Amino acid sequence: MSLLHRLTPPDIRPPFARYAHGVVVTAGARLLFCSGQLGVAPDDSVPSDAEAQAERCLQNIDAVLHAAGMQRADVVRLNAYVTDRAHMAGYMRARDRYFAALPPPASTLMIVAGFARPEFVVEIEAIAAAEGAAP
């Protein structure tokens, strides 16, 4: 078995979107727990729509992965939060592009009341696993 093994058991309903029902991480892998990333750029700008905010969240996750010596393929799980059901489609388009060439991670999407600043409509956190020592 490779370091990550994605599970979609045949005896339960297939996922509603592009994600895995579960991901097994081989013992001995190093783990990264990425805090929730908001759609804010280094210059403190915030895109106005959910899809662009989700893209920014994922770019921020890329930066955290890179700092840990990891990459997108190492993402095991995403937890995403949106402030309205209307933001779900934009988030899912951004997520699907982010993992377009990769097996999808396990994923959860929740609708929440809000975030620290009212302009934020999406927040995404990630868990990743990779082989080798930390950088």
N, CA, C and O atoms as a GROMACS GRO file, in nm:
protein
  540
    1MET      N    1   0.085  -0.118   0.000
    1MET     CA    2   0.000   0.000   0.000
    1MET      C    3   0.090   0.124   0.000
    1MET      O    4   0.191   0.128   0.069
    2SER      N    5   0.052   0.225  -0.077
    2SER     CA    6   0.126   0.350  -0.076
    2SER      C    7   0.101   0.422   0.057
    2SER      O    8   0.025   0.374   0.140
    3LEU      N    9   0.164   0.535   0.075
    3LEU     CA   10   0.150   0.612   0.198
    3LEU      C   11   0.003   0.648   0.225
    3LEU      O   12  -0.041   0.643   0.340
    4LEU      N   13  -0.072   0.684   0.121
    4LEU     CA   14  -0.213   0.720   0.134
    4LEU      C   15  -0.298   0.624   0.052
    4LEU      O   16  -0.267   0.597  -0.065
    5HIS      N   17  -0.403   0.572   0.112
    5HIS     CA   18  -0.494   0.482   0.043
    5HIS      C   19  -0.636   0.537   0.059
    5HIS      O   20  -0.689   0.541   0.170
    6ARG      N   21  -0.696   0.578  -0.051
    6ARG     CA   22  -0.830   0.635  -0.047
    6ARG      C   23  -0.936   0.527  -0.049
    6ARG      O   24  -0.923   0.426  -0.119
    7LEU      N   25  -1.042   0.548   0.029
    7LEU     CA   26  -1.148   0.450   0.043
    7LEU      C   27  -1.282   0.503  -0.004
    7LEU      O   28  -1.325   0.611   0.036
    8THR      N   29  -1.346   0.428  -0.090
    8THR     CA   30  -1.484   0.452  -0.128
    8THR      C   31  -1.552   0.315  -0.130
    8THR      O   32  -1.564   0.253  -0.236
    9PRO      N   33  -1.596   0.267  -0.013
    9PRO     CA   34  -1.652   0.133  -0.003
    9PRO      C   35  -1.773   0.113  -0.094
    9PRO      O   36  -1.857   0.203  -0.105
   10PRO      N   37  -1.783  -0.002  -0.158
   10PRO     CA   38  -1.894  -0.027  -0.251
   10PRO      C   39  -2.028  -0.047  -0.180
   10PRO      O   40  -2.133  -0.042  -0.245
   11ASP      N   41  -2.026  -0.069  -0.047
   11ASP     CA   42  -2.152  -0.095   0.022
   11ASP      C   43  -2.213   0.029   0.086
   11ASP      O   44  -2.307   0.018   0.166
   12ILE      N   45  -2.161   0.149   0.053
   12ILE     CA   46  -2.226   0.275   0.093
   12ILE      C   47  -2.241   0.362  -0.030
   12ILE      O   48  -2.177   0.339  -0.133
   13ARG      N   49  -2.327   0.463  -0.020
   13ARG     CA   50  -2.351   0.553  -0.133
   13ARG      C   51  -2.221   0.620  -0.175
   13ARG      O   52  -2.144   0.662  -0.088
   14PRO      N   53  -2.194   0.631  -0.305
   14PRO     CA   54  -2.075   0.704  -0.350
   14PRO      C   55  -2.079   0.849  -0.301
   14PRO      O   56  -2.187   0.901  -0.271
   15PRO      N   57  -1.964   0.914  -0.292
   15PRO     CA   58  -1.961   1.054  -0.248
   15PRO      C   59  -2.052   1.143  -0.334
   15PRO      O   60  -2.071   1.117  -0.453
   16PHE      N   61  -2.106   1.247  -0.273
   16PHE     CA   62  -2.191   1.342  -0.343
   16PHE      C   63  -2.113   1.428  -0.442
   16PHE      O   64  -2.170   1.478  -0.539
   17ALA      N   65  -1.985   1.444  -0.417
   17ALA     CA   66  -1.900   1.528  -0.503
   17ALA      C   67  -1.764   1.459  -0.514
   17ALA      O   68  -1.753   1.340  -0.487
   18ARG      N   69  -1.663   1.534  -0.555
   18ARG     CA   70  -1.530   1.476  -0.578
   18ARG      C   71  -1.449   1.476  -0.448
   18ARG      O   72  -1.370   1.567  -0.423
   19TYR      N   73  -1.470   1.373  -0.367
   19TYR     CA   74  -1.395   1.351  -0.245
   19TYR      C   75  -1.397   1.202  -0.214
   19TYR      O   76  -1.476   1.128  -0.271
   20ALA      N   77  -1.310   1.158  -0.124
   20ALA     CA   78  -1.305   1.018  -0.081
   20ALA      C   79  -1.380   1.006   0.050
   20ALA      O   80  -1.379   1.098   0.131
   21HIS      N   81  -1.445   0.892   0.072
   21HIS     CA   82  -1.511   0.870   0.201
   21HIS      C   83  -1.409   0.856   0.314
   21HIS      O   84  -1.440   0.890   0.428
   22GLY      N   85  -1.290   0.810   0.284
   22GLY     CA   86  -1.187   0.796   0.386
   22GLY      C   87  -1.050   0.787   0.323
   22GLY      O   88  -1.036   0.755   0.205
   23VAL      N   89  -0.948   0.816   0.402
   23VAL     CA   90  -0.810   0.804   0.356
   23VAL      C   91  -0.730   0.739   0.469
   23VAL      O   92  -0.729   0.788   0.582
   24VAL      N   93  -0.664   0.629   0.438
   24VAL     CA   94  -0.577   0.561   0.533
   24VAL      C   95  -0.436   0.618   0.517
   24VAL      O   96  -0.386   0.628   0.405
   25VAL      N   97  -0.374   0.655   0.628
   25VAL     CA   98  -0.236   0.704   0.628
   25VAL      C   99  -0.148   0.596   0.690
   25VAL      O  100  -0.175   0.551   0.801
   26THR      N  101  -0.045   0.554   0.619
   26THR     CA  102   0.046   0.451   0.667
   26THR      C  103   0.117   0.497   0.794
   26THR      O  104   0.155   0.614   0.805
   27ALA      N  105   0.135   0.407   0.888
   27ALA     CA  106   0.205   0.438   1.012
   27ALA      C  107   0.344   0.493   0.983
   27ALA      O  108   0.410   0.449   0.889
   28GLY      N  109   0.386   0.589   1.064
   28GLY     CA  110   0.519   0.646   1.049
   28GLY      C  111   0.522   0.770   0.961
   28GLY      O  112   0.627   0.834   0.948
   29ALA      N  113   0.411   0.806   0.900
   29ALA     CA  114   0.407   0.928   0.817
   29ALA      C  115   0.414   1.050   0.908
   29ALA      O  116   0.368   1.047   1.022
   30ARG      N  117   0.472   1.158   0.856
   30ARG     CA  118   0.467   1.282   0.933
   30ARG      C  119   0.339   1.354   0.893
   30ARG      O  120   0.299   1.352   0.777
   31LEU      N  121   0.275   1.416   0.989
   31LEU     CA  122   0.145   1.478   0.969
   31LEU      C  123   0.155   1.629   0.981
   31LEU      O  124   0.232   1.682   1.061
   32LEU      N  125   0.076   1.698   0.902
   32LEU     CA  126   0.062   1.844   0.908
   32LEU      C  127  -0.084   1.875   0.933
   32LEU      O  128  -0.172   1.828   0.861
   33PHE      N  129  -0.110   1.954   1.036
   33PHE     CA  130  -0.244   2.001   1.065
   33PHE      C  131  -0.246   2.151   1.036
   33PHE      O  132  -0.189   2.230   1.111
   34CYS      N  133  -0.309   2.188   0.927
   34CYS     CA  134  -0.311   2.327   0.881
   34CYS      C  135  -0.432   2.399   0.941
   34CYS      O  136  -0.545   2.354   0.925
   35SER      N  137  -0.408   2.508   1.009
   35SER     CA  138  -0.517   2.589   1.062
   35SER      C  139  -0.609   2.635   0.951
   35SER      O  140  -0.570   2.638   0.834
   36GLY      N  141  -0.731   2.670   0.988
   36GLY     CA  142  -0.826   2.722   0.890
   36GLY      C  143  -0.768   2.844   0.820
   36GLY      O  144  -0.722   2.938   0.883
   37GLN      N  145  -0.773   2.840   0.687
   37GLN     CA  146  -0.722   2.950   0.607
   37GLN      C  147  -0.840   3.027   0.549
   37GLN      O  148  -0.934   2.969   0.495
   38LEU      N  149  -0.834   3.157   0.562
   38LEU     CA  150  -0.937   3.245   0.509
   38LEU      C  151  -0.893   3.300   0.374
   38LEU      O  152  -0.776   3.290   0.338
   39GLY      N  153  -0.986   3.355   0.300
   39GLY     CA  154  -0.958   3.407   0.167
   39GLY      C  155  -0.897   3.546   0.171
   39GLY      O  156  -0.950   3.639   0.110
   40VAL      N  157  -0.787   3.561   0.240
   40VAL     CA  158  -0.720   3.690   0.253
   40VAL      C  159  -0.578   3.677   0.200
   40VAL      O  160  -0.506   3.583   0.234
   41ALA      N  161  -0.538   3.774   0.119
   41ALA     CA  162  -0.405   3.776   0.059
   41ALA      C  163  -0.306   3.842   0.155
   41ALA      O  164  -0.347   3.904   0.253
   42PRO      N  165  -0.175   3.828   0.129
   42PRO     CA  166  -0.074   3.891   0.216
   42PRO      C  167  -0.092   4.042   0.231
   42PRO      O  168  -0.054   4.100   0.333
   43ASP      N  169  -0.151   4.107   0.129
   43ASP     CA  170  -0.173   4.252   0.139
   43ASP      C  171  -0.304   4.286   0.209
   43ASP      O  172  -0.346   4.402   0.207
   44ASP      N  173  -0.370   4.187   0.270
   44ASP     CA  174  -0.496   4.200   0.344
   44ASP      C  175  -0.618   4.220   0.254
   44ASP      O  176  -0.727   4.251   0.303
   45SER      N  177  -0.602   4.201   0.121
   45SER     CA  178  -0.718   4.211   0.032
   45SER      C  179  -0.798   4.082   0.040
   45SER      O  180  -0.744   3.973   0.061
   46VAL      N  181  -0.931   4.097   0.023
   46VAL     CA  182  -1.023   3.984   0.030
   46VAL      C  183  -1.113   3.987  -0.093
   46VAL      O  184  -1.186   4.084  -0.113
   47PRO      N  185  -1.110   3.883  -0.176
   47PRO     CA  186  -1.200   3.878  -0.291
   47PRO      C  187  -1.346   3.884  -0.244
   47PRO      O  188  -1.377   3.844  -0.132
   48SER      N  189  -1.433   3.932  -0.330
   48SER     CA  190  -1.573   3.950  -0.290
   48SER      C  191  -1.657   3.823  -0.304
   48SER      O  192  -1.759   3.810  -0.235
   49ASP      N  193  -1.619   3.730  -0.392
   49ASP     CA  194  -1.704   3.612  -0.411
   49ASP      C  195  -1.643   3.487  -0.349
   49ASP      O  196  -1.522   3.479  -0.327
   50ALA      N  197  -1.728   3.389  -0.322
   50ALA     CA  198  -1.687   3.267  -0.252
   50ALA      C  199  -1.584   3.187  -0.330
   50ALA      O  200  -1.489   3.136  -0.271
   51GLU      N  201  -1.599   3.175  -0.461
   51GLU     CA  202  -1.505   3.096  -0.539
   51GLU      C  203  -1.364   3.155  -0.533
   51GLU      O  204  -1.267   3.082  -0.514
   52ALA      N  205  -1.353   3.286  -0.548
   52ALA     CA  206  -1.223   3.352  -0.540
   52ALA      C  207  -1.165   3.343  -0.399
   52ALA      O  208  -1.044   3.325  -0.382
   53GLN      N  209  -1.250   3.354  -0.298
   53GLN     CA  210  -1.201   3.338  -0.160
   53GLN      C  211  -1.151   3.195  -0.138
   53GLN      O  212  -1.048   3.174  -0.075
   54ALA      N  213  -1.224   3.096  -0.191
   54ALA     CA  214  -1.181   2.956  -0.177
   54ALA      C  215  -1.047   2.935  -0.247
   54ALA      O  216  -0.960   2.866  -0.194
   55GLU      N  217  -1.029   2.994  -0.365
   55GLU     CA  218  -0.901   2.984  -0.435
   55GLU      C  219  -0.788   3.042  -0.350
   55GLU      O  220  -0.680   2.984  -0.341
   56ARG      N  221  -0.815   3.156  -0.286
   56ARG     CA  222  -0.714   3.219  -0.200
   56ARG      C  223  -0.685   3.131  -0.079
   56ARG      O  224  -0.570   3.116  -0.040
   57CYS      N  225  -0.789   3.073  -0.019
   57CYS     CA  226  -0.769   2.980   0.093
   57CYS      C  227  -0.676   2.867   0.052
   57CYS      O  228  -0.584   2.832   0.125
   58LEU      N  229  -0.701   2.811  -0.066
   58LEU     CA  230  -0.621   2.698  -0.115
   58LEU      C  231  -0.479   2.741  -0.149
   58LEU      O  232  -0.385   2.663  -0.130
   59GLN      N  233  -0.461   2.863  -0.198
   59GLN     CA  234  -0.326   2.916  -0.220
   59GLN      C  235  -0.252   2.929  -0.087
   59GLN      O  236  -0.133   2.900  -0.078
   60ASN      N  237  -0.324   2.972   0.016
   60ASN     CA  238  -0.263   2.983   0.148
   60ASN      C  239  -0.224   2.845   0.201
   60ASN      O  240  -0.119   2.829   0.262
   61ILE      N  241  -0.310   2.746   0.177
   61ILE     CA  242  -0.278   2.608   0.216
   61ILE      C  243  -0.155   2.560   0.141
   61ILE      O  244  -0.070   2.493   0.199
   62ASP      N  245  -0.145   2.593   0.011
   62ASP     CA  246  -0.024   2.559  -0.065
   62ASP      C  247   0.101   2.613   0.003
   62ASP      O  248   0.203   2.544   0.011
   63ALA      N  249   0.094   2.736   0.053
   63ALA     CA  250   0.210   2.797   0.119
   63ALA      C  251   0.247   2.722   0.246
   63ALA      O  252   0.365   2.702   0.275
   64VAL      N  253   0.147   2.680   0.323
   64VAL     CA  254   0.173   2.605   0.445
   64VAL      C  255   0.231   2.468   0.410
   64VAL      O  256   0.327   2.423   0.473
   65LEU      N  257   0.174   2.402   0.308
   65LEU     CA  258   0.227   2.273   0.263
   65LEU      C  259   0.373   2.288   0.222
   65LEU      O  260   0.457   2.207   0.262
   66HIS      N  261   0.403   2.390   0.143
   66HIS     CA  262   0.540   2.413   0.096
   66HIS      C  263   0.635   2.433   0.215
   66HIS      O  264   0.746   2.380   0.216
   67ALA      N  265   0.590   2.511   0.313
   67ALA     CA  266   0.674   2.536   0.431
   67ALA      C  267   0.704   2.407   0.506
   67ALA      O  268   0.806   2.396   0.575
   68ALA      N  269   0.614   2.308   0.494
   68ALA     CA  270   0.633   2.179   0.560
   68ALA      C  271   0.703   2.077   0.470
   68ALA      O  272   0.721   1.962   0.508
   69GLY      N  273   0.743   2.120   0.350
   69GLY     CA  274   0.806   2.027   0.256
   69GLY      C  275   0.707   1.930   0.196
   69GLY      O  276   0.742   1.817   0.162
   70MET      N  277   0.581   1.973   0.184
   70MET     CA  278   0.474   1.888   0.132
   70MET      C  279   0.414   1.951   0.007
   70MET      O  280   0.450   2.061  -0.033
   71GLN      N  281   0.320   1.878  -0.052
   71GLN     CA  282   0.252   1.926  -0.173
   71GLN      C  283   0.106   1.885  -0.168
   71GLN      O  284   0.063   1.813  -0.078
   72ARG      N  285   0.028   1.931  -0.266
   72ARG     CA  286  -0.115   1.902  -0.271
   72ARG      C  287  -0.147   1.753  -0.263
   72ARG      O  288  -0.244   1.714  -0.200
   73ALA      N  289  -0.066   1.672  -0.327
   73ALA     CA  290  -0.090   1.528  -0.328
   73ALA      C  291  -0.085   1.468  -0.187
   73ALA      O  292  -0.133   1.357  -0.166
   74ASP      N  293  -0.027   1.539  -0.091
   74ASP     CA  294  -0.016   1.490   0.046
   74ASP      C  295  -0.139   1.522   0.131
   74ASP      O  296  -0.149   1.476   0.244
   75VAL      N  297  -0.233   1.600   0.077
   75VAL     CA  298  -0.352   1.637   0.154
   75VAL      C  299  -0.441   1.513   0.174
   75VAL      O  300  -0.478   1.446   0.078
   76VAL      N  301  -0.472   1.486   0.299
   76VAL     CA  302  -0.553   1.372   0.338
   76VAL      C  303  -0.698   1.412   0.359
   76VAL      O  304  -0.789   1.337   0.324
   77ARG      N  305  -0.719   1.530   0.416
   77ARG     CA  306  -0.854   1.574   0.452
   77ARG      C  307  -0.866   1.725   0.444
   77ARG      O  308  -0.774   1.799   0.479
   78LEU      N  309  -0.982   1.770   0.398
   78LEU     CA  310  -1.021   1.911   0.402
   78LEU      C  311  -1.145   1.925   0.488
   78LEU      O  312  -1.237   1.843   0.479
   79ASN      N  313  -1.148   2.027   0.570
   79ASN     CA  314  -1.270   2.070   0.637
   79ASN      C  315  -1.295   2.212   0.584
   79ASN      O  316  -1.210   2.299   0.597
   80ALA      N  317  -1.411   2.233   0.526
   80ALA     CA  318  -1.443   2.364   0.471
   80ALA      C  319  -1.571   2.416   0.533
   80ALA      O  320  -1.661   2.340   0.570
   81TYR      N  321  -1.576   2.548   0.543
   81TYR     CA  322  -1.690   2.615   0.605
   81TYR      C  323  -1.730   2.731   0.516
   81TYR      O  324  -1.645   2.808   0.471
   82VAL      N  325  -1.858   2.745   0.490
   82VAL     CA  326  -1.912   2.857   0.414
   82VAL      C  327  -2.024   2.920   0.496
   82VAL      O  328  -2.086   2.853   0.579
   83THR      N  329  -2.050   3.048   0.472
   83THR     CA  330  -2.151   3.118   0.552
   83THR      C  331  -2.291   3.111   0.493
   83THR      O  332  -2.386   3.162   0.554
   84ASP      N  333  -2.305   3.049   0.378
   84ASP     CA  334  -2.438   3.039   0.316
   84ASP      C  335  -2.437   2.924   0.216
   84ASP      O  336  -2.335   2.898   0.152
   85ARG      N  337  -2.547   2.857   0.202
   85ARG     CA  338  -2.560   2.748   0.105
   85ARG      C  339  -2.526   2.797  -0.036
   85ARG      O  340  -2.477   2.719  -0.118
   86ALA      N  341  -2.550   2.923  -0.065
   86ALA     CA  342  -2.521   2.980  -0.197
   86ALA      C  343  -2.371   2.978  -0.229
   86ALA      O  344  -2.334   2.986  -0.346
   87HIS      N  345  -2.285   2.968  -0.128
   87HIS     CA  346  -2.140   2.968  -0.149
   87HIS      C  347  -2.084   2.828  -0.174
   87HIS      O  348  -1.966   2.815  -0.207
   88MET      N  349  -2.165   2.726  -0.158
   88MET     CA  350  -2.116   2.588  -0.173
   88MET      C  351  -2.061   2.560  -0.313
   88MET      O  352  -1.954   2.502  -0.326
   89ALA      N  353  -2.133   2.601  -0.416
   89ALA     CA  354  -2.091   2.570  -0.554
   89ALA      C  355  -1.957   2.635  -0.586
   89ALA      O  356  -1.871   2.570  -0.647
   90GLY      N  357  -1.936   2.761  -0.548
   90GLY     CA  358  -1.809   2.828  -0.574
   90GLY      C  359  -1.695   2.760  -0.502
   90GLY      O  360  -1.588   2.740  -0.559
   91TYR      N  361  -1.717   2.722  -0.376
   91TYR     CA  362  -1.614   2.649  -0.303
   91TYR      C  363  -1.582   2.518  -0.374
   91TYR      O  364  -1.464   2.486  -0.393
   92MET      N  365  -1.684   2.441  -0.413
   92MET     CA  366  -1.659   2.311  -0.475
   92MET      C  367  -1.588   2.323  -0.609
   92MET      O  368  -1.506   2.237  -0.643
   93ARG      N  369  -1.619   2.427  -0.687
   93ARG     CA  370  -1.546   2.446  -0.813
   93ARG      C  371  -1.398   2.471  -0.786
   93ARG      O  372  -1.312   2.413  -0.853
   94ALA      N  373  -1.368   2.557  -0.688
   94ALA     CA  374  -1.228   2.585  -0.654
   94ALA      C  375  -1.158   2.459  -0.602
   94ALA      O  376  -1.046   2.430  -0.642
   95ARG      N  377  -1.224   2.385  -0.514
   95ARG     CA  378  -1.166   2.261  -0.461
   95ARG      C  379  -1.139   2.160  -0.572
   95ARG      O  380  -1.034   2.098  -0.575
   96ASP      N  381  -1.236   2.145  -0.663
   96ASP     CA  382  -1.220   2.046  -0.770
   96ASP      C  383  -1.105   2.084  -0.865
   96ASP      O  384  -1.034   1.996  -0.913
   97ARG      N  385  -1.087   2.214  -0.891
   97ARG     CA  386  -0.972   2.257  -0.973
   97ARG      C  387  -0.841   2.230  -0.900
   97ARG      O  388  -0.743   2.186  -0.960
   98TYR      N  389  -0.840   2.256  -0.771
   98TYR     CA  390  -0.719   2.239  -0.688
   98TYR      C  391  -0.671   2.095  -0.692
   98TYR      O  392  -0.550   2.070  -0.695
   99PHE      N  393  -0.762   2.000  -0.692
   99PHE     CA  394  -0.727   1.858  -0.694
   99PHE      C  395  -0.754   1.792  -0.829
   99PHE      O  396  -0.763   1.669  -0.835
  100ALA      N  397  -0.766   1.869  -0.936
  100ALA     CA  398  -0.806   1.815  -1.067
  100ALA      C  399  -0.721   1.698  -1.114
  100ALA      O  400  -0.774   1.601  -1.168
  101ALA      N  401  -0.592   1.704  -1.094
  101ALA     CA  402  -0.502   1.600  -1.143
  101ALA      C  403  -0.464   1.499  -1.034
  101ALA      O  404  -0.375   1.416  -1.054
  102LEU      N  405  -0.532   1.506  -0.919
  102LEU     CA  406  -0.495   1.422  -0.804
  102LEU      C  407  -0.614   1.344  -0.752
  102LEU      O  408  -0.729   1.382  -0.775
  103PRO      N  409  -0.588   1.234  -0.684
  103PRO     CA  410  -0.698   1.166  -0.615
  103PRO      C  411  -0.754   1.260  -0.508
  103PRO      O  412  -0.677   1.330  -0.442
  104PRO      N  413  -0.884   1.264  -0.491
  104PRO     CA  414  -0.941   1.358  -0.394
  104PRO      C  415  -0.920   1.314  -0.250
  104PRO      O  416  -0.910   1.194  -0.221
  105PRO      N  417  -0.913   1.411  -0.158
  105PRO     CA  418  -0.900   1.378  -0.016
  105PRO      C  419  -1.038   1.348   0.044
  105PRO      O  420  -1.141   1.361  -0.023
  106ALA      N  421  -1.038   1.308   0.171
  106ALA     CA  422  -1.163   1.306   0.247
  106ALA      C  423  -1.201   1.453   0.268
  106ALA      O  424  -1.114   1.540   0.274
  107SER      N  425  -1.330   1.481   0.278
  107SER     CA  426  -1.371   1.620   0.282
  107SER      C  427  -1.504   1.638   0.354
  107SER      O  428  -1.594   1.554   0.343
  108THR      N  429  -1.514   1.747   0.428
  108THR     CA  430  -1.639   1.785   0.493
  108THR      C  431  -1.666   1.932   0.462
  108THR      O  432  -1.574   2.013   0.461
  109LEU      N  433  -1.791   1.964   0.436
  109LEU     CA  434  -1.833   2.102   0.410
  109LEU      C  435  -1.948   2.135   0.504
  109LEU      O  436  -2.048   2.063   0.510
  110MET      N  437  -1.932   2.246   0.577
  110MET     CA  438  -2.036   2.287   0.671
  110MET      C  439  -2.077   2.431   0.646
  110MET      O  440  -1.997   2.513   0.600
  111ILE      N  441  -2.202   2.461   0.676
  111ILE     CA  442  -2.253   2.598   0.670
  111ILE      C  443  -2.250   2.653   0.813
  111ILE      O  444  -2.305   2.593   0.905
  112VAL      N  445  -2.184   2.768   0.829
  112VAL     CA  446  -2.167   2.828   0.960
  112VAL      C  447  -2.223   2.970   0.962
  112VAL      O  448  -2.255   3.027   0.857
  113ALA      N  449  -2.236   3.027   1.081
  113ALA     CA  450  -2.294   3.160   1.096
  113ALA      C  451  -2.201   3.272   1.049
  113ALA      O  452  -2.249   3.374   1.001
  114GLY      N  453  -2.071   3.254   1.061
  114GLY     CA  454  -1.981   3.360   1.018
  114GLY      C  455  -1.840   3.338   1.069
  114GLY      O  456  -1.811   3.240   1.137
  115PHE      N  457  -1.751   3.433   1.033
  115PHE     CA  458  -1.610   3.427   1.069
  115PHE      C  459  -1.570   3.557   1.139
  115PHE      O  460  -1.654   3.640   1.170
  116ALA      N  461  -1.441   3.572   1.164
  116ALA     CA  462  -1.388   3.685   1.241
  116ALA      C  463  -1.419   3.821   1.179
  116ALA      O  464  -1.439   3.919   1.251
  117ARG      N  465  -1.424   3.828   1.047
  117ARG     CA  466  -1.457   3.952   0.977
  117ARG      C  467  -1.573   3.923   0.884
  117ARG      O  468  -1.576   3.815   0.823
  118PRO      N  469  -1.668   4.014   0.870
  118PRO     CA  470  -1.790   3.987   0.794
  118PRO      C  471  -1.768   3.962   0.645
  118PRO      O  472  -1.853   3.900   0.581
  119GLU      N  473  -1.658   4.009   0.587
  119GLU     CA  474  -1.635   3.988   0.444
  119GLU      C  475  -1.591   3.846   0.410
  119GLU      O  476  -1.596   3.806   0.294
  120PHE      N  477  -1.548   3.769   0.511
  120PHE     CA  478  -1.508   3.631   0.486
  120PHE      C  479  -1.632   3.543   0.472
  120PHE      O  480  -1.723   3.549   0.554
  121VAL      N  481  -1.635   3.461   0.365
  121VAL     CA  482  -1.748   3.370   0.344
  121VAL      C  483  -1.704   3.224   0.333
  121VAL      O  484  -1.788   3.134   0.329
  122VAL      N  485  -1.572   3.199   0.328
  122VAL     CA  486  -1.517   3.064   0.316
  122VAL      C  487  -1.396   3.051   0.408
  122VAL      O  488  -1.316   3.144   0.419
  123GLU      N  489  -1.382   2.936   0.474
  123GLU     CA  490  -1.261   2.902   0.547
  123GLU      C  491  -1.234   2.755   0.521
  123GLU      O  492  -1.326   2.673   0.519
  124ILE      N  493  -1.105   2.721   0.500
  124ILE     CA  494  -1.067   2.582   0.471
  124ILE      C  495  -0.948   2.544   0.556
  124ILE      O  496  -0.849   2.617   0.565
  125GLU      N  497  -0.958   2.427   0.620
  125GLU     CA  498  -0.844   2.371   0.693
  125GLU      C  499  -0.807   2.239   0.629
  125GLU      O  500  -0.890   2.174   0.565
  126ALA      N  501  -0.681   2.199   0.647
  126ALA     CA  502  -0.632   2.078   0.582
  126ALA      C  503  -0.547   1.995   0.676
  126ALA      O  504  -0.485   2.046   0.769
  127ILE      N  505  -0.547   1.866   0.650
  127ILE     CA  506  -0.456   1.772   0.714
  127ILE      C  507  -0.380   1.704   0.602
  127ILE      O  508  -0.440   1.660   0.504
  128ALA      N  509  -0.248   1.695   0.615
  128ALA     CA  510  -0.165   1.632   0.512
  128ALA      C  511  -0.071   1.531   0.578
  128ALA      O  512  -0.040   1.542   0.697
  129ALA      N  513  -0.026   1.434   0.499
  129ALA     CA  514   0.067   1.332   0.548
  129ALA      C  515   0.170   1.304   0.440
  129ALA      O  516   0.137   1.295   0.322
  130ALA      N  517   0.295   1.291   0.482
  130ALA     CA  518   0.403   1.265   0.386
  130ALA      C  519   0.511   1.179   0.452
  130ALA      O  520   0.516   1.167   0.575
  131GLU      N  521   0.595   1.121   0.370
  131GLU     CA  522   0.710   1.045   0.419
  131GLU      C  523   0.826   1.138   0.443
  131GLU      O  524   0.827   1.251   0.395
  132GLY      N  525   0.922   1.091   0.518
  132GLY     CA  526   1.045   1.167   0.536
  132GLY      C  527   1.041   1.261   0.654
  132GLY      O  528   0.938   1.282   0.717
  133ALA      N  529   1.157   1.316   0.683
  133ALA     CA  530   1.173   1.408   0.794
  133ALA      C  531   1.122   1.546   0.756
  133ALA      O  532   1.118   1.582   0.638
  134ALA      N  533   1.085   1.622   0.855
  134ALA     CA  534   1.041   1.760   0.834
  134ALA      C  535   1.157   1.842   0.780
  134ALA      O  536   1.273   1.812   0.809
  135PRO      N  537   1.128   1.945   0.701
  135PRO     CA  538   1.235   2.028   0.643
  135PRO      C  539   1.312   2.106   0.748
  135PRO      O  540   1.404   2.180   0.714
   0.00000   0.00000   0.00000
